[in-house]
Amino acid sequence: MSDAARFRLEELEVRLGYRFVNPDLLQEALTHRSAAHQKAGGRKRQKAKGAGSNERLEFIGDRVLGLLMAEWLLERFPNEQEGALGSRLAHLVSRVSLAEIADRLDLPQSLTVAAHEARAGVQTAANVVADALEAVLGAVFLDGGLEPARQMVRDWWQSALDAQAHPPKDPKTALQEWVLGRGQSLPVYETIGADGPSHAPLFVVRVTAGGLFGEGRAGSKRAAESAAAADLLEKLEG
């Protein structure tokens, strides 16, 4: 690792408020697939698609975030039931929320991407920085355990949670109201992917409406549909 790269990681650790025992985990969390592929020289015999990138850490970070956020919501709203809690959760872990937090941490400037992707602006793309934030959280969990990850979630999401005076409307309901209010057809949901072991599946759902589509990923079809609806709403209202 170059001195410049090491300094960049140390600066990020200061912003995160966490010092890694194994800084290689943080470096991996900040490595986009394009950079990993470039480093491997684009070899066809590379071990596996995405190997060396932050995708594995993003995978576990997504689950860590869901667990810790659900735990926090139960504490903060002891009288709310599953519907309201689920609506809050979907909003807090949405791509937009993740990207906003990543920007506050100046995460985009710490990402390692291939030169051609950097020129295309992928370093600041919402989905890329959102995935990187989850990867960083996964790296913290693997490096230090659940407690530092819990503290980070509560630090990073404090203002977003405080702003939820009332549970946000469920994204699927909001999307349906949006299209019906404009005389358009109902949204169409399609499961386009289902990966992972049976005890920890990952569903990918696409929803189409208003001439656009949105995608969502989650550990259940219902949550993935909600995430997809939220993604599409952002595009329709943007």
C-alpha positions in Angstrom: 0.0 0.0 0.0 1.4 3.4 -0.9 1.9 6.1 1.7 -0.8 8.2 0.0 -3.3 5.3 0.2 -2.4 4.6 3.8 -2.9 8.3 4.7 -6.3 8.3 3.0 -7.4 5.3 5.0 -6.2 6.8 8.3 -8.1 10.0 7.5 -11.2 8.0 7.0 -10.7 6.1 10.2 -10.7 9.5 12.0 -14.0 10.4 10.4 -15.4 7.0 11.2 -14.2 7.2 14.8 -12.8 3.7 14.6 -9.2 2.4 14.3 -9.0 -0.9 12.5 -6.9 -3.8 13.9 -6.8 -5.1 10.4 -6.7 -2.1 8.0 -6.8 -4.5 5.0 -10.5 -4.9 5.8 -11.1 -1.2 5.3 -9.1 -1.2 2.1 -11.2 -4.1 0.8 -14.4 -2.3 1.8 -13.4 0.7 -0.4 -12.4 -1.4 -3.4 -15.0 -1.2 -6.2 -15.4 -4.3 -8.5 -13.9 -2.4 -11.4 -10.7 -1.7 -9.4 -10.4 -5.4 -8.3 -10.9 -6.5 -11.9 -8.3 -4.0 -13.1 -5.8 -5.2 -10.4 -6.3 -8.8 -11.5 -5.4 -7.7 -15.1 -8.8 -8.7 -16.4 -7.8 -12.3 -16.4 -10.5 -14.7 -17.4 -9.2 -17.2 -14.9 -9.8 -14.9 -12.0 -11.0 -16.9 -9.0 -14.5 -15.6 -9.0 -16.6 -12.7 -10.3 -16.1 -9.8 -8.0 -13.2 -11.4 -6.1 -11.1 -8.8 -4.3 -13.9 -6.2 -4.3 -16.1 -4.9 -1.5 -19.0 -7.1 -2.5 -18.5 -9.8 0.2 -18.2 -7.1 2.9 -21.3 -5.3 1.5 -23.2 -8.6 1.8 -22.6 -9.0 5.5 -22.8 -5.2 6.2 -26.3 -5.2 4.8 -27.3 -7.9 7.3 -25.5 -6.2 10.2 -27.3 -2.9 9.4 -30.7 -4.5 9.2 -30.2 -6.3 12.6 -28.9 -3.2 14.4 -31.5 -0.9 13.0 -34.3 -3.3 13.9 -32.9 -3.5 17.4 -32.7 0.3 17.7 -36.2 0.8 16.4 -37.7 -1.6 18.9 -36.0 0.4 21.7 -37.1 3.8 20.4 -40.7 2.9 19.5 -41.8 0.3 22.1 -45.5 0.8 21.2 -45.3 0.5 17.5 -46.1 -2.7 15.6 -44.5 -4.5 12.7 -46.1 -2.4 9.9 -44.9 1.0 11.3 -41.5 -0.4 12.3 -41.0 -1.9 8.9 -41.9 1.4 7.2 -39.3 3.2 9.3 -36.7 0.5 8.6 -37.2 0.6 4.9 -36.7 4.3 4.8 -33.6 4.4 7.0 -31.8 1.7 5.0 -32.8 2.9 1.6 -30.2 3.7 -1.0 -30.9 7.4 -0.6 -30.4 7.4 3.1 -27.2 5.3 2.8 -25.8 7.6 0.0 -26.5 10.7 2.1 -24.6 9.3 5.1 -21.7 8.1 2.8 -21.5 11.7 1.5 -21.3 13.1 5.0 -18.4 10.8 5.7 -16.7 11.9 2.5 -16.7 8.2 1.5 -16.7 8.7 -2.3 -13.2 10.3 -2.1 -11.9 7.2 -0.4 -13.2 4.7 -2.9 -10.8 2.9 -5.3 -12.3 2.5 -8.8 -10.9 1.7 -12.2 -9.7 4.8 -14.1 -12.3 4.5 -16.8 -15.1 4.2 -14.1 -13.7 7.2 -12.3 -13.9 9.3 -15.5 -17.5 8.1 -15.8 -18.4 9.4 -12.3 -19.1 6.0 -10.8 -17.2 7.0 -7.7 -20.1 9.3 -6.7 -23.0 7.1 -7.9 -25.6 6.6 -5.2 -25.7 2.8 -5.5 -21.9 2.6 -5.4 -21.4 4.7 -2.3 -24.4 3.1 -0.6 -22.9 -0.3 -1.1 -19.5 1.0 0.1 -21.0 2.3 3.3 -22.5 -1.2 4.0 -19.2 -2.7 3.2 -17.4 -0.4 5.7 -20.0 -1.4 8.3 -19.4 -5.1 7.5 -15.6 -4.5 7.8 -16.1 -2.9 11.2 -18.2 -5.8 12.4 -15.6 -8.4 11.2 -12.8 -6.3 12.7 -14.2 -5.4 16.1 -17.6 -7.1 16.6 -21.1 -6.0 17.0 -20.6 -3.2 19.6 -18.5 -0.8 17.4 -20.8 -1.5 14.5 -23.8 -0.7 16.7 -22.2 2.6 17.9 -21.5 3.6 14.3 -25.1 2.9 13.2 -26.4 5.0 16.0 -24.0 7.8 15.4 -24.5 7.9 11.6 -28.3 7.5 11.6 -29.2 9.6 14.6 -30.4 12.6 12.8 -32.3 10.6 10.2 -34.1 8.7 13.0 -34.8 11.8 15.0 -36.5 13.3 11.9 -39.0 10.5 11.8 -41.8 12.1 13.9 -44.2 9.6 12.3 -43.6 6.3 10.4 -43.0 7.1 6.7 -45.6 5.7 4.4 -44.8 2.3 3.1 -43.0 2.7 -0.3 -45.3 0.2 -2.0 -48.4 2.1 -0.9 -46.9 5.4 -1.8 -45.9 4.2 -5.2 -49.4 2.8 -5.9 -51.0 6.1 -4.9 -48.5 8.0 -7.1 -49.4 6.1 -10.3 -53.1 5.9 -9.6 -53.2 9.6 -8.9 -51.9 10.1 -12.4 -54.2 7.6 -14.1 -51.4 5.2 -14.8 -51.3 1.4 -14.5 -50.5 -0.4 -11.3 -46.8 -1.2 -10.6 -45.6 -4.6 -11.7 -43.1 -6.4 -9.4 -40.8 -9.1 -10.7 -38.2 -11.2 -8.7 -35.1 -11.2 -10.9 -32.7 -12.8 -8.5 -32.5 -15.0 -5.5 -29.1 -15.9 -4.1 -27.5 -17.0 -0.9 -28.0 -20.0 1.5 -31.5 -20.9 2.7 -30.9 -19.3 6.1 -29.7 -16.0 4.7 -31.3 -15.5 1.2 -30.9 -12.3 -0.9 -33.8 -11.4 -3.1 -33.5 -8.9 -6.0 -36.8 -7.4 -7.1 -37.6 -5.0 -10.0 -40.7 -2.9 -10.2 -41.9 -1.1 -13.3 -44.3 1.8 -13.5 -44.6 5.2 -15.1 -42.2 4.1 -17.9 -39.3 3.6 -15.4 -38.1 0.8 -13.2 -36.6 0.5 -9.7 -34.7 -2.3 -8.0 -34.3 -3.5 -4.5 -32.4 -6.1 -2.6 -33.2 -7.6 0.8 -33.4 -10.8 2.8 -37.1 -11.3 2.0 -39.3 -10.7 -1.1 -41.5 -8.3 0.8 -38.5 -6.1 1.9 -37.0 -6.3 -1.5 -40.3 -5.1 -3.1 -40.4 -2.2 -0.6 -36.8 -1.3 -1.5 -37.6 -1.5 -5.2 -40.7 0.7 -4.7 -38.6 3.3 -2.8 -36.0 3.3 -5.5 -38.6 3.9 -8.3 -40.3 6.6 -6.3 -37.1 8.5 -6.0 -36.8 8.4 -9.8 -40.4 9.3 -10.5 -40.4 12.2 -8.0 -36.8 13.3 -8.9 
